[in-house]
Amino acid sequence: MRSRDRARRWLSADALYCFGAGALLISLSQPLGRLFHLPAWLLVGGGVATLAWASLVALLARRQDYRDPLRVVSTANVAATVGLSTAVAVAPISVYGKALLAAVAAEVAAFAWLQLATLRDREP
């Protein structure tokens, strides 16, 4: 598979993942708010922001030049992984909350790794 096709596939998969995550944040804002000791409206706002990001990633996946979009999204995924991992380490939340954040951090890190590996490919 060509690098461009692989990049589009990973960006599209990332967008789909973000759509799902945003929808879950919105629909589960009450129980997640209790789990993380946050107001539900804050999680709804995070869900809306995640849906907006997913829309942007889906648009970027359609661009002809795939390298710049892949750099932007992989960088955002690395930053999100660091942020989520930091929250796991320092947030005063239950072990269940920490486990959920750690799982999301691992998933986002996997996207970043796959996207960065695609960037290293030299084929057209």
Secondary structure, DSSP 8 states (H G I E B T S, - for coil): --HHHHHHHHHHHHHHHHHHHHHHHHHTHHHHHHHHT--HHHHHHHHHHHHHHHHHHHHHTT-S--HHHHHHHHHHHHHHHHHHHHHHHH----HHHHHHHHHHHHHHHHHHHHHHHHHH----
